[in-house]
Structures are given as C-alpha cells and as structure tokens.
Amino acid sequence: MASNGTGAELYSVPFFINGEEVHPAKSFEVTSPATGKVVHKCGSASEAEVNAAVESGANAFKTWKKTLPKERRDIFLKAADVMQKRVDELASYMMEETGCPRQWADFNIGVAKDFLYDMAGRVSSLGGTLPVTQDPTIGAMILQEPFGVVLAIAPWNAPYILAMRSVLFPIAAGNTAILKGSESCPRTMWGLCSVLHEAGLPAGVLNLLVHEPANAAAITQSLIAHPAIKKINFTGSTAVGRIIGRLAGEHLKPVLQELGGKAPAIVWEDADLDNAAVQCALGAFLNSGQICMSTERILVHKNVRAEFEKKLVGAIDHIFGPKTDAPVLITGVAVEKNKKLVQDALAKGASLVYGDAAAEEATKTRMRPLVIGDVKEDMDLYRTESFGPTVSLIEIETEEEALRIANDTEYGLSSAVFTEDLRRGLRFAREIETGAVHINSMTVHDESVLPHGGAKASGYGRFNTSHGLSEWVRTKTVTYKY
C-alpha cells in the first residue's frame, strides 16, 4: 500500500461516473516533477469503467439535450463563482502535479472562468433557420442538434484552460461529455469536474476517467470505438493527434483537434525592439516553453539583430533571471529532448546566444532558458517542436525570406510580427500559414472571445466563441407541406 513517507495512506484521485466518485480496483502513483516525490495515487480505468461512463453519458443525454439555455447558463455562472471560491485549492493541485508557479495556475483558473462567463452569454444563441424553398407549398426548417456523447481529451500543460474548453462547449450545445484526463495531473482535472458538479451539473452530463500510461492505447481505442461516442475532441501532440484521427476515421467519427506548433516571431527592422524583446521572451519561456503556441523561432532582421539580441538577453534576465531553482518541466525526458536538440544545433555550427547548454540543475526535471543563434535547416532544432525552454534565432533580410522560413514547417498554430508599419504587419499576416497572427504581441494568446485553432499539422476545427460552439451541433433539415 503506497504511503506519503509518514506511514499514512496516500490519497487516491477518484473518477466521476454518473455524478458519483468512483474508485476502480487498480491505481497508479502520481509524482511531482518539482520534487520527484509521489504526491498521491489515481484510479486507472478498465473496460468496466469505460462502459459505465459511456452508458452514463448516453442516459444523461436524453434529458440534458432538452434543458433550456437559461438552465445551462445558470450552471456555468455558478461554476465560475465556485472556481473563485476554491481558487487556492485548485491552484495547489496544479502546482503540485505539474510543478508550475502560482502565477501560471492563477492564469489558468482565470481563463477557465472567462470561458464559463463567455459561454453563459452565448448558449442561447444556438438556433435554427427557416429558409425559403423553391416550392411555395413546402416549408422547411434547419434545426441544430447536439451529437450525443463526446469524448474530450485534454493535456497537462494548461489543464484548467484546456480541460474546461474541451468539455464546456460540447456541454453548452446539449451534448454530454467524457473527459479523459491527463495521468500527469488527474487531481487538477478532478478539481475542474468537481466544480461543475458543485454548480449543479446533472449526473452523467460530465464523466471523468483517467488511466495509467501503459493503458493509454487500449483505453483510448475502446472509447473511440464505442458506438455511443459520437464525436471526439483532442488537444495534444501532432504525433498522437494522427493516431486519434486514424482511429476516429476507422469508425467514421468526426474529430476536432488542436495539436503542436513551431510558432515564428518576425522582428522587422522598424520594430519597437524593447517591446519585441519582452514579448519574445514571454512567448518563448512562459511555463518553461511548454505551450503549444510558444515562440520557437525568432526571425530577426539583420539590420537590428545585434541590438535585438542585447535587449532579448536583458528581457530574459529581467523576467526569468537566475533564481534559487531553475523552472520545472513535466519530466526529465522533456529536458533531455531539449538538450539533445541544442547539442545537435551547436555541433552543426549554431551559436549560443543565452544560457548554459551544459548546466546541471537541482533535479533532472529542471532547465533554464536557452537562445540558440544561427539555426539552419540541417539542424533538428529548425523543424522539431521543442516544447521546452529553447528558442531559435534566425537572421532574415527580406519579407520573402521571412515568410519562406516562417512557413517552412509542418505546423501552423500561432505566430507574431513586430513592426511599426501596420500595412507590413497585415501583409505578413495574410501570408503566414497559421491559425492566428499577433502583431506586436507574443505568440501565446488564447481568450474566450477569439476562435482558437491551427492550420496544417497543428490541427483542424476551432475552439472558443460561436465558432467553437457550432462545432458541437449538426444540422437536421425538416420539410413540410402547408
């Protein structure tokens, strides 16, 4: 029996199935990346829990789809209040499980609350239309109806934001949802589900399952294959997204995906370099670079490269400067991946602009920011998403060259352009192949009033706003004779 080192039995994170907390027979340990210590256990789903959760969602759908928009609105508004009341508790879960600082946890909770407020205002906007048909004796209605049970899969790096949007939009549209939570932060995702249940969400509308890493393939495949699962949304890596897409395709089920990124930031010669330096530092190193929208490539005009480098170094020192301990990444594997990418680049002629590529930190899960200059196409860092505190600096001279390099990637999630000429900024924005372009601000930007999603291998479909809500209804045409 696992304990916390004092002889007391470890807390075990339960599931939510049909509104009740469920402890399955099997469990696994959850380790803090900040301390390397086991913090609690979590239940590990089997086929029995999968079937129970899907059956619960299917039964709840029969009544939830008929609820009035104002009923859903009131639950969302109350959930926002509950989140605020429990903010310290919720933040502690996320900090303990992911090793993030309190500021990142508070930001997550704040955005998740914004989603609740925004959706409370949008939920009544769903409706149908009455088109004019070719035959004056025939009337028609185009209805919008929910799909049924939705499988939502959300990752650990921004868990309150990503888990909330993965279930809130389907539920608001009248679907029920199964959240397949991350094994890295199950108590965080339990916290989110408990907030919605405390706010009055009926039993079965939202079910929570988690599995141990070794069972990921089997449980995911079982969920996708289940006949009652009607649509899937997935946020995570492009590699796993391809697997999810293939499995869904085999069962002819639609998917909404937000995947990896390799976000470019173009710093033109007329840019406000102080602002560009701060925004690029933030965009690259917030949450240790573990954000799908993180700035991974800074394309700086040759005429201002030297000055920009000095300002960038100053900005990193000011914002992320030396502290007692280096920032935490989710695993030691993530640190090793970034170090390997940097070593390959340096061996092939890249330069070290900022940081110590050989630094050994207090734990194997910690790493400080690194800026690598003169990155070329033959280096792994040029194309591979680092998903860590590593950013490339590439010199450019013409708009054509900047666009070629910015688009020379399989990804297309977010990007940034720094220039004082709005016409130039908009010119870049029209040609960069990403789901979002931010002029004079960082690549990391996600808010409830803006549609969010990518192009190319960064996924398809849109989260947030009315675009995100419309993903979770399908049309039904009804005709009738007058």
C-alpha positions, -999 to +999 in steps of 0.1 A: +000+000+000+015+033-011+021+060+015+034+095+017+065+086+037+049+092+071+030+059+072-003+074+062-020+060+031-019+082+000-050+100-012-063+083-043-079+106-070-114+091-080-133+092-112-167+109-117-192+084-132-229+093-132-223+121-107-206+098-081-169+095-072-157+060-082-125+043-071-116+015-095-097-016-084-064-006-100-045+026-094-011+042-102+012+067-085+014+104-095+048+120-090+056+157-087+081+168-113+092+196-089+102+172-060+104+138-076+081+125-048+049+106-051+021+130-041-010+108-045-024+079-064-051+079-091-075+053-102-067+035-135-096+029-158-105-005-171-131-016-197-157-017-170-153+020-161-152+029-198-185+012-204-201+027-172-190+062-181-203+060-217-236+044-206-240+072-180-233+099-206-258+083-231-285+081-205-279+117-193-280+129-229-317+120-232-326+147-207-297+171-209-303+178-246-338+191-237-327+216-210-333+252-217-304+275-224-310+295-193-306+263-172-272+257-187-264+294-183-271+294-146-249+264-140-220+280-159-223+312-139-224+294-106-194+273-117-174+305-122-183+316-087-173+282-073-140+283-091-132+317-075-143+304-041-120+274-044-091+292-062-064+283-036-074+247-036-075+244-073-042+262-078-025+239-053-035+208-073-020+222-105+012+234-088+018+201-071+011+179-101+028+200-129+055+219-109+042+252-123+044+285-104+013+300-087+011+327-114+006+301-142-020+283-121-039+315-114-038+324-151-053+290-160-081+294-135-088+329-147-091+319-183-113+289-174-136+313-155-137+336-186-148+306-207-177+300-183-188+336-183-185+338-221-204+306-227-231+316-203-237+345-226-235+326-259-255+294-250-289+310-260-275+319-295-279+284-308-310+281-331-322+271-365-333+288-396-364+289-418-352+291-455-375+299-484-379+268-506-384+266-543-420+253-539-443+278-522-464+250-508-434+235-489-420+249-458-386+239-443-367+242-410-330+237-404-325+226-369-293+225-349-290+194-327-262+181-304-243+149-314-246+129-282-217+117-260-185+135-268-150+122-259-128+150-247-090+145-243-070+173-227-033+176-217-015+187-186+004+218-196-026+243-192-050+219-176-078+242-164-079+260-197-077+230-220-099+207-200-126+234-195-128+243-232-128+205-241-160+198-222-177+232-218-185+238-254-200+204-261-220+205-229-233+240-237-245+227-270-265+200-253-241+171-256-228+151-227-190+145-223-164+121-210-132+138-200-102+115-204-079+133-180-042+135-181-024+110-160+001+137-151-025+159-134-056+139-125-064+158-093-064+190-112-089+177-137-109+161-109-110+196-094-125+211-125-151+184-128-160+188-091-165+225-096-191+218-124-209+192-102-209+215-072-225+241-095-254+218-103-244+199-134-267+169-135-253+134-130-239+118-161-235+150-181-198+151-174-178+119-165-141+117-157-118+088-165-080+085-161-057+057-170-021+047-162+003+055-191+007+018-201-030+016-208-033+047-230-037+029-263-062+003-251-085+028-232-084+054-259-092+029-286-120+014-266-136+049-260-133+059-297-148+026-309-178+027-285-209+032-306-223+058-282-193+081-286-204+104-315-175+130-317-140+135-303-120+165-294-083+162-287-056+187-276-021+173-276+009+164-298+006+161-335+020+125-333-008+114-310-033+135-330-025+115-361-033+083-341-066+098-328-076+109-363-069+075-378-089+057-351-118+081-354-117+077-392-120+039-389-152+044-371-164+074-392-165+098-363-157+135-366-128+150-347-118+185-335-080+187-329-056+213-316-021+199-319+016+210-318+032+242-330+065+258-341+055+294-338+076+320-356+080+356-344+092+380-371+111+411-358+114+436-386+139+464-387+114+491-377+101+472-347+099+486-312+128+464-300+121+468-263+086+455-268+097+428-292+123+416-268+099+413-239+071+397-259+096+372-275+110+363-241+075+358-226+063+339-257+093+315-256+096+308-219+062+311-202+055+278-185+091+267-195+080+268-231+055+241-226+027+257-245+015+248-280+017+284-290+052+290-276+076+311-297+101+286-311+117+306-339+126+343-338+133+357-373+151+390-368+161+415-395+199+416-400+199+454-395+187+451-359+199+417-349+228+428-327+207+453-308+177+429-305+199+402-291+211+425-263+176+435-255+163+399-256+191+388-232+181+417-209+144+408-210+151+372-202+173+381-173+147+405-160+117+382-163+133+347-159+166+356-144+187+334-121+167+321-092+174+295-065+160+268-086+155+265-124+120+263-138+104+228-138+095+208-169+069+180-167+095+152-170+132+146-172+126+132-207+114+167-218+147+182-205+168+156-223+149+162-256+157+200-254+193+194-246+197+169-274+182+194-299+206+221-287+236+199-288+228+189-324+225+225-334+257+236-317+276+207-332+264+218-367+275+254-363+248+272-343+258+298-316+248+301-280+231+335-275+218+330-240+221+303-213+243+274-204+237+244-226+256+221-203+241+233-170+231+206-144+202+218-123+190+206-089+168+180-104+166+162-138+133+179-145+146+215-144+160+236-172+168+273-177+161+293-209+184+288-239+185+310-270+203+294-300+215+316-328+223+309-365+200+279-366+200+264-401+177+239-420+200+209-414+196+212-376+170+192-358+160+223-338+149+240-370+119+217-375+113+198-343+089+212-318+110+215-286+081+221-263+105+234-238+127+265-228+146+266-261+142+291-289+160+296-322+172+329-335+174+332-373+186+362-393+165+374-422+167+403-447+136+404-469+099+399-465+101+369-489+128+353-469+109+358-436+077+343-450+096+314-465+112+305-432+081+312-412+061+288-433+088+262-437+073+239-411+046+213-409+029+233-381+006+263-383-009+273-349+003+307-339+027+335-350+038+370-343+051+400-363+068+430-348+068+462-369+056+498-366+042+497-401+007+482-398+005+477-436+036+455-435+022+437-404-010+429-422+009+419-453+027+393-432-005+383-415-021+374-448+007+352-459+017+334-427+001+299-426-011+299-390-045+300-373-035+332-356-011+361-362-004+386-334+010+420-344+033+435-318+024+409-291+036+374-283+026+342-300+009+329-268-026+343-269-058+325-260-090+341-249-127+333-248-138+359-274-114+347-302-116+315-322-086+292-315-071+265-337-045+258-363-036+250-399-016+222-414-003+197-388-015+219-359-050+205-363-084+215-376-116+230-363-119+258-339-124+262-301-138+292-283-166+317-293-195+309-315-171+290-338-163+266-310-200+262-300-210+254-336-185+225-337-209+206-313-241+208-332-252+193-365-280+204-388-312+185-394-334+195-423-372+192-419-397+199-447-434+200-445-464+207-468-485+238-460 
